[in-house]
């Protein structure tokens, strides 16, 4: 902006701008623009509708100075520059599978921390009392209130609260929610043995046997004499093997159904194909059998 403040833009010297301005309007292709603005109004304006002016776009052959383009639009339509509003069809640029991070709340002051910690511990004790008397949903509500008050300075306490709320979910047989709370507790405190053990037991309830076994092994890394974990690492491997065999069988049945669907138009089925193991290599060969 010039020191006098007369111009809104930092632009080319005024004489050069007006020279380009006159050159633009004298060109035959731009003859219509020399007409008064009133002549470009349509009948719809007489009926009260507003006609949006068509902004001038200079040809690259004429000039590449964007300041001249701004000047022409200002002189023609007195249109001030404005920000372009985002389109309703605008595409979210957030990469797939990613979410915007939640803003981190500022830390409590020392004085605030003392007050908040007292309130959190009071809610925790109330939740513990309700849990001991079998009021799982009431205890869950108190733990949730306490969790809402926790910030970074109280991560250890928040980890305990999530583990306690997981125990409430277990009491209500809400095993998926219990697993989520245990995971949050472990993320806040990776050495939290009780939360890891609880998640292992919950994953067994969810029939997620392999992840459960991984958790039991993690517990034993922290406590080699943990009884439930020692028992689980002996009990689970054959169950996992049987589970995987069952899944394999179900997968084969689905493939067989798909094969029959494809072969049916040809008068064939998967029964026409037999897998025979090669005793020398241990591999399998597929043999075709005609219908009897």
C-alpha positions in Angstrom: 0.0 0.0 0.0 1.3 3.5 -0.8 2.2 5.9 2.0 -0.8 8.1 1.2 -3.2 5.2 1.7 -5.2 6.1 -1.5 -4.8 2.7 -3.1 -6.1 -0.6 -1.5 -3.6 -2.7 -3.4 0.1 -2.7 -4.0 0.0 -2.3 -7.8 1.9 -1.2 -10.9 2.4 2.5 -11.5 -0.9 4.3 -12.2 0.1 5.4 -15.7 1.0 1.9 -16.7 -2.2 0.5 -15.3 -4.4 3.0 -17.1 -2.4 2.3 -20.3 -3.2 -1.4 -20.0 -6.8 -0.6 -19.0 -7.3 1.5 -22.2 -5.5 -1.1 -24.3 -7.8 -3.8 -23.0 -11.1 -1.9 -23.8 -9.9 -0.8 -27.2 -9.5 -4.4 -28.3 -12.4 -5.4 -30.7 -13.0 -8.6 -28.7 -13.8 -6.5 -25.6 -16.0 -3.9 -27.4 -19.2 -5.0 -25.5 -17.5 -4.0 -22.2 -17.4 -0.3 -23.3 -21.2 -0.2 -23.0 -22.6 1.5 -19.9 -23.4 -1.0 -17.1 -27.1 -0.2 -17.3 -27.2 -1.8 -20.8 -26.1 -5.2 -19.4 -29.0 -5.4 -17.0 -31.6 -8.0 -17.9 -35.4 -7.9 -17.4 -35.0 -10.1 -14.3 -33.5 -7.0 -12.5 -36.6 -5.0 -13.2 -38.6 -7.7 -11.5 -36.5 -7.4 -8.3 -33.9 -10.2 -9.0 -30.3 -9.5 -8.6 -28.0 -10.2 -11.5 -24.5 -11.4 -10.5 -21.9 -9.4 -12.5 -19.5 -11.5 -14.6 -16.0 -10.6 -13.5 -13.4 -9.8 -16.1 -10.6 -12.2 -16.7 -7.7 -10.8 -18.7 -6.1 -12.9 -21.4 -2.6 -14.0 -20.7 -1.7 -12.4 -24.1 -2.8 -9.0 -22.8 -1.2 -9.0 -19.3 -0.2 -11.2 -16.5 -0.5 -8.5 -13.8 -3.2 -9.5 -11.4 -3.3 -6.0 -10.0 -4.7 -4.8 -13.4 -7.4 -7.4 -13.3 -8.4 -6.2 -9.8 -8.5 -2.6 -11.0 -10.8 -3.4 -14.0 -13.3 -5.3 -11.8 -13.3 -2.5 -9.3 -13.9 0.2 -11.9 -16.6 -1.8 -13.7 -18.6 -3.1 -10.9 -17.2 -1.5 -7.7 -16.8 -5.0 -6.3 -14.5 -5.2 -3.2 -12.2 -8.2 -3.0 -13.7 -11.0 -0.9 -12.8 -14.4 0.3 -14.2 -17.4 -1.6 -16.6 -19.3 0.6 -15.9 -23.1 0.7 -18.1 -25.1 -1.6 -20.6 -27.5 -0.1 -19.0 -30.2 -2.3 -15.6 -29.5 -0.9 -13.6 -32.7 -0.3 -12.2 -33.4 3.2 -8.5 -33.5 2.8 -8.0 -35.6 5.9 -6.2 -38.9 4.8 -8.3 -42.0 4.9 -8.1 -43.9 8.2 -6.9 -40.8 10.1 -8.8 -38.5 12.4 -8.0 -35.0 13.5 -6.3 -35.1 16.9 -8.4 -33.8 19.8 -7.1 -30.6 21.3 -5.0 -31.2 24.4 -6.4 -29.4 27.4 -4.1 -27.2 29.3 -2.5 -28.5 32.5 -4.0 -27.6 35.8 -2.3 -25.0 38.0 -0.9 -26.3 41.2 -3.8 -24.8 43.1 -6.4 -26.3 40.7 -4.6 -29.7 40.8 -5.0 -30.0 44.5 -8.8 -29.3 44.3 -9.4 -31.5 41.2 -7.4 -34.4 42.7 -9.5 -34.4 45.9 -12.7 -34.4 43.8 -11.4 -37.3 41.6 -10.4 -39.4 44.5 -13.8 -38.7 46.2 -15.6 -39.9 43.0 -13.4 -42.9 42.8 -14.1 -44.0 46.4 -17.8 -43.5 45.8 -17.6 -45.7 42.7 -15.6 -48.3 44.7 -18.3 -48.4 47.3 -21.1 -48.8 44.7 -19.1 -51.6 43.0 -18.7 -53.5 46.2 -22.4 -53.5 46.7 -23.1 -54.7 43.2 -24.3 -51.4 41.8 -22.2 -51.6 38.6 -23.9 -49.0 36.5 -23.9 -46.5 39.4 -20.2 -47.2 40.0 -19.6 -46.8 36.2 -21.2 -43.3 36.3 -19.0 -42.2 39.2 -15.8 -43.5 37.5 -16.8 -41.7 34.3 -17.3 -38.4 36.1 -13.8 -38.8 37.6 -12.3 -39.6 34.2 -13.7 -36.4 32.7 -11.8 -34.4 35.3 -8.5 -36.0 34.7 -5.8 -34.4 32.5 -2.2 -35.3 31.7 -1.1 -34.7 35.3 -3.5 -37.5 36.5 -2.8 -40.1 33.9 -1.9 -42.8 36.5 -5.2 -42.2 38.3 -7.1 -42.1 35.0 -5.5 -45.5 34.1 -6.9 -47.0 37.4 -10.3 -45.4 36.8 -10.5 -47.0 33.3 -9.5 -50.4 34.7 -12.2 -50.0 37.5 -14.8 -49.1 34.9 -13.8 -52.2 32.9 -14.6 -54.3 35.9 -18.1 -52.7 36.0 -18.6 -53.6 32.3 -17.5 -57.2 33.1 -20.1 -57.3 35.9 -22.7 -56.2 33.3 -21.4 -58.7 30.8 -20.4 -55.9 28.4 -17.2 -57.5 27.4 -16.4 -55.4 24.3 -16.6 -52.2 26.4 -14.5 -53.8 29.1 -11.8 -54.6 26.6 -11.8 -51.0 25.3 -11.4 -49.6 28.9 -8.6 -52.1 29.7 -6.8 -51.1 26.5 -7.0 -47.4 27.4 -5.7 -48.2 30.9 -2.8 -50.1 29.4 -2.0 -47.3 27.0 -1.8 -44.9 29.9 0.3 -47.3 32.0 1.9 -50.2 30.0 3.1 -51.9 33.2 -0.4 -52.1 34.7 -0.5 -55.8 35.4 -4.1 -55.9 36.7 -5.4 -54.2 33.5 -3.5 -56.6 31.3 -4.8 -59.6 33.2 -8.3 -58.3 33.1 -8.1 -57.7 29.3 -6.8 -61.3 28.8 -9.8 -62.7 30.7 -12.2 -60.4 28.8 -10.7 -61.5 25.5 -11.3 -65.1 26.4 -15.0 -64.2 26.9 -15.0 -62.6 23.4 -13.4 -65.8 22.0 -10.3 -63.8 21.0 -8.0 -66.6 22.2 -4.8 -65.6 20.4 -4.8 -62.0 21.7 -5.8 -63.3 25.2 -2.8 -65.7 25.2 -0.5 -62.7 24.2 -1.8 -60.8 27.2 -1.3 -63.7 29.6 2.3 -64.0 28.3 2.8 -60.3 28.9 1.5 -60.7 32.5 4.1 -63.4 33.1 6.8 -61.1 31.9 5.8 -58.8 34.8 5.0 -61.5 37.3 6.4 -65.0 36.6 4.3 -66.6 39.3 1.0 -65.3 38.3 -1.3 -68.3 38.7 -4.1 -67.5 36.2 -1.6 -66.7 33.5 0.4 -69.9 34.2 -2.7 -71.9 33.9 -3.9 -70.1 30.8 -0.7 -70.6 28.7 -1.1 -74.4 29.2 -4.8 -74.4 28.5 -5.2 -72.1 25.6 -2.8 -73.4 22.9 -4.9 -76.6 22.1 -8.0 -74.4 22.1 -6.5 -72.0 19.7 -5.4 -74.9 17.4 -9.0 -76.3 17.4 -10.4 -72.8 16.8 -8.1 -72.3 13.8 -9.0 -75.7 12.4 -12.7 -74.8 12.7 -12.2 -71.5 11.0 -10.3 -73.3 8.2 -13.1 -75.8 7.8 -15.7 -73.0 7.6 -13.6 -71.3 5.0 -13.4 -74.4 2.9 -17.1 -74.9 3.1 -17.7 -71.4 1.8 -15.2 -72.0 -1.0 -17.0 -75.2 -1.9 -20.4 -73.4 -2.0 -18.9 -70.8 -4.3 -17.3 -73.5 -6.5 -20.7 -75.3 -6.9 -22.3 -72.0 -7.8 -19.8 -71.4 -10.6 -19.8 -75.1 -11.9 -23.5 -75.7 -11.8 -24.2 -74.2 -15.3 -21.8 -76.7 -16.7 -23.4 -79.7 -15.0 -20.5 -80.1 -12.6 -19.8 -79.6 -8.9 -16.8 -79.6 -6.6 -17.4 -83.4 -6.1 -16.0 -83.8 -9.7 -12.6 -82.7 -8.4 -10.7 -84.6 -5.9 -7.5 -83.6 -4.1 -4.9 -86.4 -3.9 -1.7 -86.0 -1.9 1.5 -86.9 -3.5 3.4 -89.3 -1.1 6.8 -88.3 -2.5 6.5 -84.5 -2.3 3.7 -84.1 0.2 1.9 -81.7 -2.2 -1.6 -82.1 -3.6 -2.9 -82.8 -7.1 -6.4 -82.2 -8.3 -8.0 -85.1 -10.2 -11.1 -84.8 -12.3 -13.8 -87.4 -11.9 -16.7 -87.9 -14.3 -20.3 -88.1 -13.0 -21.4 -91.7 -12.7 
